[in-house]
């Protein structure tokens, strides 16, 4: 783990960047409205790339950290809370909460076991983290809340 952090710092030291401005955030917002754009940032020593893709006829922004996207990063803590197992997920991925039971299953529980038990089932959630972003505002809010220094390397839009 220490070796990966050292490599991250080496990348951060070798890349020219500047502090993020409101104009840069506006440019990212425009980039997220067009296919195939890319924003490259340095965030607390991590190189973070937000890249536009088209998936099922919708635009999505995929997050890469130090040029990687690892499946293991999406897992939440095993204690049932919305805490990330991995630092990359906590800092750069969107947290997701989903009901453990479908509406149909909750309705069946209510029918057979009563409203009190159905309410307990409805409150049970499963958590994960996704590298996909759909909104520039939620991306900005999350990055600013979970990181200290956000610097822009470049933002590219293909219009």
N, C-alpha and C positions, 0 to 999 in steps of 0.2 A: 504494500500500500504506500509506503514512504517513497519508493522509487517512482511510482506514478505521479505523486505530488511534485517530486523534483523535476520530472519531465514536463509537467504542466507549467512550472515556474520558468523553465528554459524556453518554452514556447512563448510565454507571456513576455519575457524579456526581449525576444527577437522580433516581435510583431509591433509595427507602428500603429498606435491608436490615439484617440483623443476622447475627452469626456463627452458623454451623451448629452444632447440638447433636446429641447422640445421639437425643434425642426427635424432632428433625426428620428424621433418617435413618430412624427407625422409621415416621414418618408417610409418608415417601417409599416405604418398603417396602409399607405398606398401600395407598398410592395405586397402586402397580404391580400389585396384586392385583385391582384393580377397573377396569372399562372407563371410558374418557373422563376420567381424572384428569389433573392437570397440576402440575408443580413448576417454579417460576421461580426461578433462582439467578443470583447475580452471582459469576463466577469469574474472578479476576485481571483484572477490567475488562471481561470479556465477559458479555453477557446470554445465559444458557443456559436453554432451556426443554425440559423432558422431558415429552412428551405421550403419553398412552395411546391406543392404537388397537387395533382388532380386525382381525386379518388371518388369513384361513383358519381361523376359529374359535379363534384363539389371541390372547392379549394380548401386545402388544409395546409398547415404549417408544421413541418416535422423538425424536431429538435435533435441536433447532434452535439455531443460534448467531447471536445478534443478529437473530433473526427469520427466518433463512434456512437453507436446506438445499441446498447446491450439490453437484451430481454430481461435479464435479472434485475435491472433497475426499476422495473414497473411494480415490483412487489412492495406491499406495505408491511409494517411490523406484524409479527405473528400474534401479538397480544390483542388484536381486534381494534386497535386504534388507527387513526389516520397518520401515523408516524412512518416516515420512509426508512427502509432498511439501508438505502444508499444515499450518500450526500448528493450525488448528481440528480437524483429524483426529487429530493427535497428542494433543491435550489432552482431547477430548470423545467421540471415536468409539471403538468396540471394534475392536481389531486382529483380523484373521482370517488364518489360514494354511491353505491348501488344497494338497493334492497336485497336482502338475502332470499326473500320469497317474492314470487310474482303476485300481482293483484288477484289473480285467479286462485292461487294457493291460500292467500290470506282470507279470501271470501269463504273458501272451503273450511278453513280452521274456525272461522267465526260461526259457521253453520253447525259444526260438530262439537266445538269446545267452548264456544261463547265469545263475547266481545272482549273480555279481559285478556284471554289468551291470544286472540287475533291482534290486539294492540301490541302485545309483547313481540309477536312475530313481525309486525310491521316496523317496529323500532330497530330490529336487527339489521345491521348494514355490513357490507363487505367493502373494503377499501383497496384502491390501487392507484397507480400513477400512470399517466399517458404522456407520451412525447408529442402528442398532436394538439395544436392550438387552432381555434377558429376565430378568435377575437384578439385584435391588437391591444385593446384596453385591458382585458384580463391578463394578457401576457405581460404588459408593462407593470400592472399592479403587483403581480406575483414576483417578477424580477426585483422590483424596488423593495418589496417587503422582505425578501429572503436573501438579499445580497447587499454588500456595502458599496462596491465600486463597479460601475458599469461603463465600459468604454467601447466606442464604435471603431471598428477597423474599416469596414466598407459595407455599403448597402447597394444591391444591384437589382434593378427591375427590368424586365424584358417586355416592353410595351409595344 
